[in-house]
Amino acid sequence: MRRPLGVILIAVYYFFTAGYTLISSTLARVGAVELDPVQRAVLGGVTLADYLFVVLAACLILSAAISLLWLHRVAFPLFCAALALTASVTIWNIVTRHWLSATGGGSVMGAAVGWTIMLAVCLYTARLRAQGILK
């Protein structure tokens, strides 16, 4: 079966975004990149658990994208789990760590756009699964 174009576009998008997240988070964590004062302030409060949540979310997203590219049914619950994890962690950081005041409203808008895209991907994969395209 030929892969739908949407499947390929979603996989490529998440390979780049999750890959960038993993690389940039790791480089910032080990001090390999120069950070401005605001970034240093935000990252100063990042714990190992926070970093592990970022890595887990990126790995979930990459697993979901690979599963979608292979047209596997498990792509749907993986994308849903990634959406739930990223939304939960971000909301937790807003409520408990004053993340909003440290990063500004633009970061929340960016997160909301990312969640909207992932929600659309969840709905798309659910439709592909219901149509029998995902096996």
C-alpha positions as CSV (number, residue, x, y, z in Angstrom):
1,M,0.0,0.0,0.0
2,R,1.2,3.4,-0.9
3,R,1.6,5.8,2.0
4,P,-0.7,8.9,2.1
5,L,1.2,12.2,1.7
6,G,-0.1,13.3,5.1
7,V,1.7,10.4,6.7
8,I,5.0,11.3,5.1
9,L,4.7,15.0,5.9
10,I,3.8,14.3,9.6
11,A,6.8,11.9,9.9
12,V,9.2,14.4,8.4
13,Y,7.8,17.2,10.6
14,Y,8.2,15.2,13.8
15,F,11.6,13.8,12.8
16,F,12.9,17.4,12.6
17,T,11.1,18.9,15.6
18,A,11.7,16.0,18.0
19,G,15.3,15.6,16.8
20,Y,15.9,19.3,17.3
21,T,14.4,19.1,20.8
22,L,16.6,16.2,21.7
23,I,19.8,17.8,20.3
24,S,19.1,21.3,21.6
25,S,18.1,20.1,25.1
26,T,21.2,17.9,25.4
27,L,23.5,20.7,24.2
28,A,22.0,23.1,26.7
29,R,22.1,20.6,29.5
30,V,25.8,19.9,29.0
31,G,26.7,23.6,28.5
32,A,27.8,23.2,24.9
33,V,25.8,26.3,23.7
34,E,25.9,29.9,24.8
35,L,22.6,30.9,26.5
36,D,21.2,34.4,27.0
37,P,20.3,35.5,30.6
38,V,16.6,34.6,30.3
39,Q,17.5,31.1,28.9
40,R,20.0,30.6,31.7
41,A,17.4,31.6,34.3
42,V,14.8,29.2,32.9
43,L,17.3,26.3,32.5
44,G,18.8,27.0,36.0
45,G,15.6,25.6,37.5
46,V,15.5,22.5,35.2
47,T,16.0,19.3,37.1
48,L,17.1,16.0,35.8
49,A,13.5,14.8,36.0
50,D,12.4,17.7,33.8
51,Y,15.1,16.8,31.3
52,L,14.0,13.2,31.3
53,F,10.4,14.2,30.6
54,V,11.6,16.1,27.6
55,V,13.6,13.1,26.4
56,L,10.6,10.8,27.0
57,A,8.3,13.1,25.1
58,A,10.7,13.3,22.2
59,C,11.2,9.6,22.1
60,L,7.4,9.0,22.2
61,I,6.9,11.4,19.4
62,L,9.7,9.8,17.3
63,S,8.2,6.3,18.0
64,A,4.8,7.6,17.0
65,A,6.2,9.1,13.8
66,I,8.1,5.9,12.9
67,S,5.0,3.9,13.6
68,L,2.9,6.1,11.4
69,L,5.4,5.9,8.6
70,W,5.3,2.1,8.8
71,L,1.5,2.4,8.9
72,H,1.2,0.7,12.3
73,R,-1.9,1.1,14.4
74,V,0.1,1.9,17.5
75,A,0.9,5.4,16.1
76,F,-2.5,6.7,17.4
77,P,-2.0,5.8,21.1
78,L,1.6,6.9,20.9
79,F,0.7,10.4,19.5
80,C,-2.1,10.7,22.2
81,A,0.3,9.7,25.0
82,A,2.9,12.3,23.7
83,L,0.2,15.0,23.6
84,A,-1.0,14.2,27.1
85,L,2.6,14.1,28.4
86,T,3.7,17.4,26.8
87,A,0.5,19.2,27.8
88,S,0.7,17.9,31.4
89,V,4.3,18.8,31.9
90,T,3.9,22.3,30.4
91,I,0.8,23.0,32.5
92,W,2.6,21.7,35.6
93,N,5.5,24.1,34.9
94,I,3.2,27.0,34.4
95,V,1.4,26.4,37.7
96,T,4.4,25.4,39.9
97,R,7.4,27.1,38.5
98,H,6.3,30.5,37.1
99,W,7.3,29.3,33.7
100,L,5.0,31.9,32.1
101,S,6.7,34.9,33.8
102,A,10.2,33.6,32.9
103,T,9.5,32.7,29.3
104,G,6.7,35.1,28.3
105,G,3.4,34.6,26.5
106,G,5.1,33.6,23.2
107,S,6.2,30.3,24.7
108,V,2.7,29.4,25.7
109,M,1.4,30.3,22.2
110,G,4.1,28.1,20.7
111,A,3.1,25.3,23.0
112,A,-0.5,25.8,22.1
113,V,0.3,25.7,18.4
114,G,2.3,22.5,18.9
115,W,-0.6,20.9,20.9
116,T,-3.1,21.9,18.2
117,I,-0.9,20.3,15.5
118,M,-0.5,17.2,17.6
119,L,-4.2,17.0,18.3
120,A,-4.9,17.3,14.5
121,V,-2.3,14.5,14.0
122,C,-4.1,12.4,16.6
123,L,-7.4,12.9,14.8
124,Y,-5.8,12.1,11.5
125,T,-4.2,8.9,12.8
126,A,-7.5,7.9,14.3
127,R,-9.2,8.3,11.0
128,L,-6.5,6.3,9.2
129,R,-6.9,3.6,11.8
130,A,-10.7,3.5,11.4
131,Q,-10.3,3.3,7.6
132,G,-8.0,0.3,8.0
133,I,-5.0,2.1,6.5
134,L,-3.0,1.6,9.8
135,K,-2.5,-2.1,10.5
